[in-house]
Amino acid sequence: MGPYSEAMQLRRAEAIGFLLDNNPQLDPVYRAMWENKLRALSQNEEEYNRRVVGIYKDKNREVVEWGQ
């Protein structure tokens, strides 16, 4: 995940909207999944950063040593 970008969030929303609008035969399960993804897009940087912290706060970085 990179830094918050309103332009990127807009591109994501447009791509999902295009998928939903142009696939009338889309399985209802997949349609619901993509509709949820669309609704769940971060609306601002604060929300985005809160989600990033929530996802990565318990993760540890592993050190990879090459040549052993």
Order of alpha helices (4+ residues) and beta strands (2+ residues): alpha-alpha-alpha
